[in-house]
Amino acid sequence: MNTVTTGGALYFSSAANSGNLTHNRSGTYEGDFVASATPVPPAVQAFYGATPVQSHAFGGLNYTTLTAATTTVSLKWSDALGASGNDYDLVVTNAGGTTVLGSSGRNAQTGTQDPVEISQLGGAGFPVGSRLYVVKSTGAATRAIRLDTNRGRLPIGTGTAGSTFGHNAAANTVSVAAVNVATAGGGAFTGGAANPVETYSSDGPRKMFYQPNGTAITPGNFLFGTSGGTTLNKVDMAAADCGSTSTPASSRSAAPRRRRPRRRPSRR
């Protein structure tokens, strides 16, 4: 994408279809890791044996829950790609926290790995009510985290803005939200309340902590709360979805309904 835009091309992309905060359809959580005072349940601690770990505090709880089912949950944090030395994990349990349904495994980040953990469950996926635990090793540095349910949903009050990411939200991308073509009534869009963005359309903004070459934008500052990195004011524009054009396409089709997350996301 950077190559073609540097060469003078315009690069348009769907913002993606993972929901937005405005319509209470957020399946994304972004924030700085805050250690909970509540220990992880025995089912989660069993992964670590006697090694102490900390879980992120989602308000007064040390987990958050799914309010819409999903097959994939991913966790990312603000280390550089291929250079993470801070070990974070993702564990998904049943609604009672007594049985582990899926985890990202004990894939330790020791300085040469990506800051990415993914947990998946086939079939109907992780059901409504499943608990999501973000776990960090006690020696790991505090980082900004991004929990993505990949078209699942998080509780109102927990989900945040910032759904769009990757090529959909790169600095030189024209990131496009979806608007129901029917709201135009056969005429032109007038904007505002008359032509609202679709409830499924992903929102911004997008926080970036690294340049494409891996250089930190704000060295030593990798947190939301201290204004680390830079913020891209995405999404850039909106356009009609699923309408007829001279080039058959759909803004919605740019992001298939059940897309696997990329193992190498955009630099945060």
Steps between C-alpha positions, in 0.01 A plus 500: 500500500778746590676415174203580277403818683859624492482447126199732480211255515193551716428202725141454618396232747191399689540596865393136570179356642574440867256748652532841662459664837240755386245223440604301811638229273864518608692176513828676570672608820802731502673636809812480714551182701390544862569212736193369680517430872289189442698180432428306185275196561660157555413389147710785358779478757541132409662609174778666694553259788647683797620793287315817607313691230282809487171553319374826356233689693191571293346737750430300815551161331814318393333389176246616246231294326366436154152633431503353147665173401820486296746240378809717546633733766835674463729700728767746395716738700734791432830325437666500160438219256768233527642657813261443790663417831186539710293187544123545483242224453131463420281240671129438428289310754138403545261742669595375846875520447535133588586352160745628240337503156802634317827678549778647296735244656817558692674673211751707693619832361875504569619781274460364147127426475199702388279660767200295387301218663196333340245258642254317274216252540335327206135422443271750670802665659530652844144544633335804650614539860849364444759675714805664341810526719799712395794362697852636531813359658591691814834606351351637178487875444166679494380549145196628313280204411246430229244223548305420183207258488502499120130573450398384839385761750598630843277642776381858469737705711794267433526508122686799359539674168790406275375197310672570169866397469763371258481602135143618567635780719852574378613861485481518120182294468169669426298303754132470406201434726180343363164677469183325386440609142123483561517799734570719197155417363635489147657842531819641646618456856445809713703374796439504873204325659332448164777264387643329809799270486408130507501343847755242386744751348830529688602825665825676590721659608820301452791538740845427355807454718755412230612610157480239222872428549448414868631828643305621802306821438536602865793297639433376853135605489272218384177579685167661417485682832826688447425589135757263358523447127276687262127489433361468149157659466336207326246430345547751216170490311181303442347351188198297396516125553370229269389734226537444126802664338676479165758280676294236689606514861380557850672704766390228737669227296844643573483336840339155493263419782740257675854610423798341679711763676839566352796365695698808406275802560585863439761640730351647817 
